[in-house]
Amino acid sequence: MELILWIYDPENAEPSELNHTATSPPPNSKTLSKQFWNLGQEPVVQTYFRNTKYFATAFPELGFWKINVPAMLDDIITNIHGKAIAFQDCFVLDSPFIISRPEEPFPNNVNDNSLCSPAGSEPFIEWSACFPTTALLLSEFGTFHTNDGFITYKEIKAPAHILGFDLSHKVTDIVLTNDGILFLIMGTVYKRESNRFFKLGSEYNLPETGITGIQSRLWCSSEYPVQSGRKLSTVAIWTPTEQYLGYDGNVFIKITDTTTLKKVLDLPVTASLSIGTVCYDSRPSEVSLLMACVGCSSSRVFYLSAYNEDRDLWVLRDFSLNAPPQGFMLMEFVYSASPSMLLWNKEMVYYSYKNNTINGFVMVIGLNQKLSEVSQGSTIHQLVIGICDIRCQGGTLHLISICHCSEPSMSGHLLEQRQHQTLPEQFYHKMDYSLEPNYTEALISSTGVMTVELQPSMSGKMCATHNKLTHFFVGCPPSRHIVIHRPSDITCIKHNFTTYKIPGEYLWDPTTEDLVVNYDWDKYGCLMDLHYAIPFHPDIALYDGSTFVKTVEANFILWEVHGRSDYSYNSSMKQVGCLCEAQTWISMLEEHENSTLDEIWGPQNYRSCFQSELGPLGDLNQLYQILNHSGYNSLIWPTEYSGIYVFRVKIVDPNFSFCDLNTIFAVRTYGIVESPNIGKVAGFSILILSIFGGILIVSYFRYVKIYRALIYVDPLPSHDQQDQTRKTAHELKKDQ
């Protein structure tokens, strides 16, 4: 959103400036803004919740500044302030400002039909949960949309070829969603988006007819910390027997029906149960259903059930109210830590606060009478929590303020509270999971979202106007993980090989054949080069996403993922000070014969050896196979050969984290000068000697042949004999 800012003098301002409809500075304000700009004035927009600051770009020749501010669902309240600069003894006043919802076109054509409530109906207003200046007004004259609190507005219409005139004048309910407007018309839901109008029927997993109500969120849920992979719905749609929830992107899911509800809530199977009113609860993750039951009691009674979207859980609230023979009451919830609501019909208002521990009918102060008894014939038309009640008398809207005071409270028991007179409020989680018989169930039951409602101290009887709700997520943050910290003196190299071999004799289950391993560089990362003679002590770092949290000091275990067993530890149980025999991989494998290594040992069954137990100590001379940050225990490597090891590390301390923390790292040992193989050397030597000896023997016989030929030559040969002798000698030399 682009904001155009200028400075004006209220005493000399134009009407359009005073009612905030001006789009550019008039001459007087233009001159005044230039004067302040010359003195160094620079406006800044600062958000209330996140304290984010947005700075301006000056256009002095035009007499204004521009600031681009994004429309964040959970940070729309801002304050515009500048420097403490005076001009003619006047300063610029800070201005609060609410960022409006981004403008949507909602174009209309000439032949489009107005969307109206039935003739004689009272006006009905619908506010946006996250943008309080965005609203809808449904009346018998049409539906009107605003982004600025009705300073300006536009009418919303429907194309005549989709919705005829008769149907367009029978709108019974409207809601605002993140991407459009829903209309309930004669039991069918229609939707108006920026550039289209269409029916939401079976194509979108909704009933074609028979829908009795639609409801959007009353309070903005963008700050609520939902569990990873889950989303909160934006709209509830229901029939007397079925409940649906809608999500962004026109996704609708049926979550239950009355037959299922009777089973889940343990209501009589023969009873007649119907859904009358559905509303989003005080806690953003819950949706509450006001149900009428005939057959659950001697008379018709209202019950309240709630569905937790974050935990996919149904509960029956501790609430019941005698109901009239026909009809339902309307319902809205107060934004608070404990479920607190108002029920009403045309004559009366019933309140139920703090999970129905405080309840009753709203009475008129001083008269001790119900509203219907002093209303003089007028009726309640609409109730808007936190703003006003609306009633109509003689065609005129009347606003009646109902004060609902509440005290600081908390929902759930996930955190404990520590109070001190001179210190801020403190919340902490206190539970020893090592003592729990079922670690997994204990972990699930103690995780979730806890809502805390804080309120400043007040004197006198007055309504709370500055209460603040904060949501604490107790559990595993979605992006929390661990990594192995690589010391600065250890290199981490990515090589070009893709496979390597592990000798079969070094596996947990030895084999006669070597194991060929495919090395996944993307999964295992680079190899840390470790000298074989130096014990290695892994240090673990805890991260949230890319943000370092702290060094992990909790106990952890590791194992080689491909089954290597030719590494060891440099400490025994006795050396580390165990008071009883510690867990080992061998002992855990014996207890869990049919399980994998990553299943048999973890925080769910970890037992410390530093707590004394009755009975024998056990064999404390065994190697201690548990490591931590401060301990001496380390990994040691074979001294006869080098190798590649891929380890998985797992945190086993049950009280360290709600997360299942594990990671993988890989190492390669180096520095070993391998001794020669005596057998191979001896064989090679014999081969060389054999070849050399063979050459000598052949040479010997050749020389003997030549010698013998020469020794029998006649000393005085004839001329022919001399020639023959020369010829023979020549041939022998040639052969040689």
N, C-alpha and C positions, 0 to 999 in steps of 0.2 A: 504494500500500500504506500502511495506517495502522499505525504503530508505537505501542504503549503502553509507556511507560518508567517505571520506579520504581527506587528505591535499596534494596538489601537488604544485610544483614550476614551473610556466609557462616557465621559461627559460630552465628547464631540463625535461620538461614533454614529454611524448610520444604522437604521433599523436592521438591515440584513446582517450586520456584524453582531448586534446584540442578540439576535435569535439564531446565530450561527448558520446562516444560509448563504453568506457571501462566498464567492469563489475567487475573488481577487481583491487586493487592498484598494479602498477609495483614496482619493488624492491626499486627504489629511493623514491617513494611516501610512500611506506610501512615504510621505515626507518624514513622519515620525520614525518609521523603521530605518530609513536611511541615516537619520541622525544617530540612532543607537548603533547602527552598523559602523559608522565612523568612529564611535567611541570604543569599539571592540566587542560589541555584544554578539554572542554565539549561542543560539538555543540548542538544547540537548533534550532528547526524548529518553527517559529512563523507565524501564518496566518495573512493576511493583514486586512481582514474585521472584524473578531471576536477577533483578538488578542489572539487566543488560542495557547498555547505553548506545544510542544511535545519534550520530553527529550530522550537522546540517551543511548544506552547500549554499553559499550566499549568491543572491542575484540582486545586487544593490540598485542596478538601474531600473529593476521592476519593483523594488521595494518589498521583497519577501525572501524567505529561505525555503529550501526543500529538504525533506528528510524521507528516506525510504525505510519503512518499518514493516517487517513481515507479520502477517496475521497468525499468531500462535494460539492454539486453542486454550492453552493453560497459562497464558501470559499476556492478557489483552488490556489490563489496567496499567496506565502509564502516568507519568508526571512530566510535564514540559517545564523546564527551568533554564535559566541562563546565568550570566555573570552578575554580580552585585554592582551594576553600573547605574548611575543616576543621571538623568537629563532634566534640567529645570526642577531639581529637588524631587524627582519622581523616579521610582524603581519599577521594574517589570515584575508583575505578580506571577508566581508559579501557577500553572494551570493543569488540573487533573484532566485526563483524557482517556476515553475507552475506544480501543481500536475496533472498528466495526467489521462485520463479516464481509469478505470480498463480494463485490456487486455481481449479481447474476442477472442475465438479460431478461428472461421470461417474456419473450416477444409475443404480442397479440396480433391477430388478424382482424379484419373488419367484421367478418361473420362469426367470430368466436362468441361463445355464450358465457355470461357471467356465472360464477360458481357461488350459489347463495344457499343459505339455510332456509328451511321451510317458512312460509309466511307466518308472521306472528312470533317467531323465535327471538330470543334475546341475543344480543351480541356476545361473541365468545372470543377471547384473546389467547394466543399461544406464543410463549416466549422461547427463544433459543437457549439451550442449556449452557452453552459456552460463550455466546455473544449476546449479552443482555440488551443491546440496542436493536437486535434483530427480532422481529415479531410478525405474527399474522393476526388479522382481525377478520373473523367470519361473521357476517351479518346477512339479513334478508335482502340486502342490496348488493352483495358481492363479497369477494375475498380480497383483502388488501395486504400487501407485503411491504415491510420497511426495514431498512438497515441502520437508521439513525433515530430510532425512538419516535417515529411518526412525524418527524420534522418534514420529511418527504416520504412518499409512498407511491406504489403502483398497484393496479388491479391485476389479479391473476385470473385468466380465463381458460376455457377449454375449447378445442376445435369442435365445430358443430357436427362434423362427420363422425366423430368418436363419441361424443356425449350430446344427446339431444337436449332441447330446451327444458322438457319436463324433468329429466334426471338431474340436469345441472342446477335445478332449484330445490334439490332434496339432499343437500350436504348436511350430514349430522355430526361430523367430527373432522378435525384437521390436525396434523402434526408436522413439525419441521424435522427434517433429517439433515445429515451432513451434505447430501447431494440433491435435495429437492423437497417437495411437499407431498404428503399423502392426504387423500380425501376419502372419507367413508361415505358412500352413497348407496342407500338401499341394500345394505349387506355386502357390498362389493367395494374393494379398495382400488383407487386410481392414483396414479403418480404423475406429478408435474416436475420435470427436470428442466434444465436451462432451455433446451430447444425441442422438447417433445412432451406429449401427454399420452399416457397409455394405461391399460388395465393390468392390474396385478392379479392374475388368476392361476389356473392349474399349470400354466407354462412356467410360473415362478414358484411352484409348490405351495400355493395358497388356495383356499376354497373359492369357487366362483361366486358363491352367495352364502348367506347365513352368518357373516361376520358381524359381531355385535360391538366391538370396540377396538380402537387403536390408541397407542400411547407411546410417546417418545420419552427420552430421559429428562428428568427435572433438573439434574445437577450434572455439571461437566465431569466426565470420567477420565479425561486425558492424563490426570496425575496419578490415577490408580495403577499400582504396579502388578499387572496381570502376570501369570506364570508364562514361561517361555512356550511359544507355539499356540497360545490361546488368544482369542479376541473377545471383547465385550460387544454385545449387541447394541443396536441403536434405536430399535423400535420393537414394541410388543403388539401382537395382533391375536385376537381370540374370538372363539365362538362359545356358546354355552357349554360345549363339551371338549374343545380342543384349544391348545395353547401353542402359538408360534412365536419365534423370535427372528428379527430381521437384522442383517448385517450390511456393511457397505458393499456396493456392487450388485444390489438387488438379489441378495442371497437370503432365502428364508428357510427355516428349519422348524419342523414340528417337534416340540420337546416333550409333550405329554398329552394325555387325554384323561377324562374323569375316571374311566375304568382303571387305568394305570395308577392314578393318584390314590384311589381307594386302597389299592394293594400296598403302595409305597408308604402311605401315611397311616396304615392300619385302621382304616375306617370300615364300618360294616359293609359287607359286600352287597347286601340287600338295600342299602340306603340309596337315595336319589341325590346325586351331587351335581351341582351346576356352577359354572364360573361366571361371576357377575362383573367384577372390576379387577383390572390388572394395573400395577404401577411399579415403577422402579423404586427400590428400597432406599433407606438412608445410606446403606453401604452400596457403592456403585456396582459391586459384583453380584448383587442379589435382585431378583424380581419377585414381587409378592402378588399373590392371587387371593382376592376376597371371594370365598366360596359359600354357597348356601347349601345346607344339608338338611334333607327331610328324611327322618328315620335314624339319625344319629342321636336324637334326644326325643323328649316327649313333644317338642314343638320345633318349628323351623329355626335354625341357628346359623349364625355366620361364623366361619372359621377362616383362619389366615394361614396359608402355606407359603413357603419361600423357596426359590430355586437359586442356588449359588452357581453362577456360570463358571467361575474360576475352578471350582472343585467338582462340578457336575453332581451336585448333591441336593436332595429335597429334604425339607424339614417342615414339621407342623408346629407353628408358633404357639406359645402359651397365650392364646387369645380366643375368646368366644364371646358372642353378643347375641342376645335374643333378637330374632329378625321378624319383621312383619310378614304376613302371609304371602305377599307378593313384592317384587322389586328388590333393588339393591341400593346401597349407599355408594356415593363417589368417594374416592380415596386419593390422598397425596401424602408423601413422606417428607418429614423435615430432614435437612442435611445435618446429620449428627452421627456420633460414634455408635450409639445404641439405637436400634430401630424405634423410630418415633413418628407417629402419623396422625392425620386428621381424617375422620370420616364425616360425611355430611349428606344431607338431603335438602329439600327446600325449606324445611322448618328448623332443623337443629344441626349442631356440630358436636361430634364426639371426638375426644382426644385420647391418645394412648402413647405415653412417653416411656423411654428407658425400658424397652422390651416389655411393655405392658405392666410395668410395676407402678406407674402413675397413670390413672385413667379416670374418665368421667365425661359428663356433658359440659360444654362451655356455658357458663352462667354470666349474666349481666351483673357487673360489680355494683354493689349497694342494694340491688333488688333481689338478688339470689333467685333469679328466674331465668328460664331458658330463653333463647333468642326468639323462638316462635311466640312466646307469651308476651313479648313487648314489641314485636315487629309491626303491629298495627296493620296486619294484612299483607305486608310485603314479604317476599320470599328470597332465599339465597339463590343466586343464579350461578355464580362461579367463585371458587376460592383459590387464590394464588398464594402459595407458601412464600413467606419472606417479603411480599410486596403488599398485598391487601386482599380483602374480601370484596366481591362485586355483587351488588344486588340491584334490581331494577324496580323502580316504582314510578308509574305514570310515564314511562318512556325515558326516564332520566337515570343515568348510572350513578350509583352511590358507592363510595369507597369506605369500608369499615375496617379499622386496624384491630387485629387480634394479637395480643402479645403472648408469645409462648417462651417463657424463661426456662433455661436449662443450665445445669451445673456441669463442670468438667467431668468427662467420663471416658471410658475406654471400652472397646468391644473386643471380646476374645480374651484369652489368658496366655497369649504367646510370649508376652514380655512382662516383667515385673517392674514396679515403679519405686524409685528411691527419691525421697524428698529431703531437702536440707534447707535451712533458713537462708544461708548465704551462698548456696550453690544453685546452678540451674537445675531444672527437672532432669532426672536421669532415668533411662529405661534400659533394662538389661535382660538377657536370656539366661536362665539358671536351670540346668538339667544335666545330670550325669548319665549319659547314654550307656556307659560301660556297665551300669547296674541293671539295665533293662533286659528282661528275658527275651523280648523280641525287638531287636534294634530297628528293623525296617518299619514296623508298625508304629513304634515310638517316634521315629523321625517324621513319618507322614502326619501323625496326629499333632505334632508340635510345629508344623510349618503352615504358612498361610499369610494373610494380611491382617494386621491389627490397626484399627482406626482409633486415633486419640483426638479428643475434642478439648481444646484449651480455651480458657476464658479468663480475661483479666479480672482482678479483684474489684468488687463494686460495693458501694455503700448506699443504703436505702433500697426501696423497692422499685426497681427499674428493670427494663428488659435488656437482655444481652444483645449488644449490637456489634461486637467485635470478636465473636467466637471464631476460632480457626480449627479446621480439621486437618490432621496430618495422617498419612497412611504409611505404616511401617511394614515392609515386606520382610517376613522372617522365613528364611529358606536359602536355597542356592541361587545366587545371581546368575542369570543366563550366560554371561560371558566369562565367568570365573574359571580359571584353569591354572595349571602349574607347568613350569618349564625347568629344565636342568640348567643351572648357571655354569657357564664354561669359564674356567679361570683364564686370566689374560695370558698366561704363559703356555697354554695348551692350544695348539693349532687345530682348526676344524676344516678339513679339506674335502672337496667333492671330487672323487676320482671318476674315471671313465669306464669302470667295469660295471656290469649288470648282474653277474652271478659270482658266487664263490663257494668253496667246499668246506664242510665241517667233517673231520674224520669221524667215522662211525663209532669208534671206540670212546669218543668224548661226549656222547649223547646220554641223556637220562636212561634211555633204553638202548644200550649199545647194539650196533649192527656191524656186519662184516663189510658193508658198502658205505662209502662216503655219502653224506647228504649234500645235495646241490641246492643252494639257496638263491632265490631271486631277490636281489637287493633293490627295494623300492626307495629311490632317492627322495621322492616327494613325501613319502610317509615317514621314513626314518631320518632324513636329513643328512648332513655331512658327518664324517667320521672324526671323532676326537682321537688324536694320536696320543697314546699314553705309554710311558716307558714301563717295561715289564717289571722292573725292580722297585718301582715307587707305588705304594698302596694308594688307591684312589678312593676319595671320600666325596660322593655326590652332594652338592648343595642345591636345594630346590627353592625356586622363587615363585611367589603367588602373584597372579595378574588378574585384573579385570579388563578384558579386552587387551589393549596395548598399554594399560596403565599398571605400573608396578605397585603392588600393595605392601608386601613385606616378605622377608625370608621365612621359609617354613621351618619351624623348630620341632614339629611333631614327629612322631615315629613313622617310619615307612619301610616297606619291603621292596625287593626287586627280584625279577627272574628273567632268564634268557628266553626270548619268545620262540626260538627255534629248537629249544631243548638241549642246549649246551650245558654241561655240568662241570667243565674243567676250570672253574674259577672258585675262589674260596674267600674266607674272612680272616682277619688277623687277630680276632679276640674271641675268647671263650666266655661262656656264661659266668664263670667264676671271676674272670678278669673284669667284667663290666659291673659286677656287684649284684648279680641276680640272687634273690632270696628263695627262689624255687626254679625248677626246670622251665626254661622258656620254650615257646612254640618254635618249631622248625618246619621246614618243608616236608621232611620225612614224616613227622608226627601228624601234620595236617593232611598229607596224602593218605595216611593210614585211616584217618577219621572220615575221609571223603573219597572213597575209592573210585567212584564213577563220575567224578566232577573234574573240570578243567582247572588249570593252575590259577586262572583269574577269578575263579569262583570259590575256591576252597579256603581262602584266607583274605580277610579284610576287616573293616571296622565293625562288621556285624558279629564277628566272633573273636576279635583280638582280646588277648589277656596279657596283662603286664606281669613280668617276672619279678618286679620290685615290690610286690605286695606278698607278705608272708602268708603261707597257707598251712593248714594242719596236715600232718602226714610227712612222708619222706621227702627230702629235698630233690631227689632225682639226680641224674648225672649232669653236674655243672661243668664238666670238662668238655662238653660238646661245644661246637662253634656257635657263636651268637649271630643269628641271621637277620637281625633287626637293626636299622640304622636311624640316626637322627643328626641334626645339625651340630649339636654340641658334643656328641660322643666321639670316642677314639676309634671305634669300630670302622673298618674300611675294607674295600675289596682288594684282593691280591690275585696275581696272575701266574700262569705257568712259566717256569724258568727255562724250559727246553725248546719252546717254539713260540711263534707269534700267532695271533688269531684275531678274528673279527667277532664281536659280540653285540647283539641287539637286545637291550634290556627294556622291560616295562617296569615303571615305578608306580607304586600305589601307597597313598597315605592310609594308615591303619588306625590311627588314633580316633576313636569314635566321637570325641568331644571337640575335634578341631574344626570341622566344617560340615554343613549340610550337603555339600557336594561330594560326588564320587570322583575324587581327584586322582588322576593317573596320567602318565605321559610315557613317551618312548624316547630313548636316546641310544646312540651307537658309538662304539669305541673300536680302535684297532691298536693292538700292542706292538711295540717295536723295540729294537736295541739288542736282540739276541743274535750272537754269532753262532750259528748252528754247527755242531761237530760233524766231521765227515762220517759217512757210513762205511765201516771197516769191511763189510762183505763186498760192497761195490768196488771199493778201492782195491781189495785183494783180487777180485775177478778181473778188473781192468788191467792190473799189473801182470797177472798170469797170461792174459791175452797178448799184451805187448811182448813179454818174454818169449812166448811161443812163436810169435811172428818173427822176432829177431833170431831165435834159435833156428827156425826153419830156413831163414835166409843164409845163416852160417853153414848149415849142413849142405844146402844146394851148392854154395860156393866151394865148399870143401871138395865135393865130388867132381866138380868141374876142373879144379886145379889138379886133382889126382889124375884125371884123364889126360890132361895136357902133359903133366910130368912123365907119365908112363909112355906117352908117345915120343917124348924127346929122349928118354933114357935108352931106348933100343935102336937108335940111329947109328949106322956104320960110320966109324971115324974117317975111313978113306972111301967114300962112295964114288961110284962112277958118275960121269956127267949126267947120265939119265937119272940115276938115283938121287943126285943132288937136286935135280929139277923136281923130282917127285917129292923129296923131303921138303923142299921150300913150299911146294904146292900144299902139302898136308899141313905144314906149320901155319901157312897163311890161312887155311880154312879153319884150323883150330882157334887161331887168334880171332878170326872173324866170328866164330861161334861164341867165344868168350866175351 
